Amino acid sequence: MRGRVQSGFLVGQSDIRNDIYIPRYYDPRIEQDLSKLEGFDLISLGELISSKDVQHSHGDYVSKLHYGTGPFPYIRTSDIANWELKASPKHGVSQDVFETYAAGQDVQPGDILFVHEGTYLIGSAAMATQFDGPMLYQHHLAKFRVSPRAKFSAYYLLAAFSAPLVQRQIRSKQFSADIIDSVVGRLEEIIIPVARSAELEESISAQVKRAVEGRAELRERVSHFLAVLESAFASDNAVASVETASEWRPDRRAYEGRPTFLGARRKAIAFACKAEDIKGEVLIPKYYDPTVSAELSEMSVSCELLSIQELIDEGLIALKTGDEIGRLAYGTGSIPFVRTSDLGTYELKTDPKHGINEIAWAQFAAAQGTRPSDILLVRDGTYLVGSSAIVQDEDMPLYSAGASTR
């Protein structure tokens, strides 16, 4: 017989805190589950910050006018996935902008960036590594740095942030104070279970460290390969150029060194466009950016240039569009409903924010026909447009809200 599910509870007037009248903030099941933990000290983030075991600071708002002006990554909430920063963050800023904020932000390898404002991404966290280079981070992110004097490592704290019981606490304290959700002002209330056993803490830290460092090295290898591949596209000796991708070295980019942000492209500051060159009544300047055609012209030396439509017409790929099932289906089951924010670096996130039940999935599963090796591509949105991920066996079954190709 299944255990009873508590669908309601009472909160006495004297228990109301800070004029908060949102029921989930007082969910008694969280406290009950915390009390059942054995072998852990239950310490709030506020206490860890007060004791200086953990340092906590916020990012800065950088105007959109500075996006794309340089090679220094400006990390936003959508640049965090699966404990890591995306290989190609969407926005880079100039050295002048970087130097304006860098000293105050002071991001170092081992620091944890945590989403504390937004919607579905709140609670996501990633660790900066030696390969992420000098960076700035957005005001929607908080930075945590674990002191050497603490009884746990940054790797342990990263794992704790992702623990289901901690994530439930975050959700209970996440609600809108303005136009977006936030846990600012309530984040310090989150209880972190700290292992009393040094052996257990070291075991967890060691496993997380291997995962973080292994993924960071793999991500850097992929970035190196893409840089080589891009050069090869414009080379007469493309095959030989691609073979040099194996020459990657782990120390090829020191953290303090000059960044090689792949998102930094040469841009035309100004250019002329004749009236007869206007296509489909599109009057947006960037649509006609001459540097794009110039790069394509270079690549034509070694590549056959085909549009997506030409690939479809020739039967080389198939293109389908995802479906929107409505918010009422969110959280009704465990089958992932993949949204734009669930795409990481060429892969799907391990913790998609929304799950649906089998009834909802069955309505569209046959029509979507998603299978391993399909590529999901973001075609609608803002900064995430163009992001893609390949579906793996481990991701199935899933339901997609975006476009897919195979």
Secondary structure, 3 states (H helix, E strand, C coil): CCCCCCCCCCCCHHHCCCCCCCHHHHCHHHHHHHHCCCCEEEEEHHHHHHCCCEEEEECECCCHHHCCCCCEEEECHHHEECEEECCCCCCEECHHHHHHHHHHHCCCCCCEEEECEECCCCCCEEECCCCCCCCEEECCEEEEEECCCCCCCHHHHHHHHHCHHHHHHHHHCCEECCCCEECCCCHHHCEEEEECCHHHHHHHHHHHHHHHHHHHHHHHHHHHHHHHHHHHHCCCCHHHHHHHHHHCCCCCCCCCCCCCCCCCCCCCCCCCCCHHHCCCCCCCHHHHCHHHHHHHHHHCCCCCCCCHHHHHHCCCCCEEECCCCCHHHCCCCCEEEECHHHECCECECCCCCCEECHHHHHHHHHHHCCCCCCEEECCCCCCCCCCEEECCHHHCCCEECCEEEC
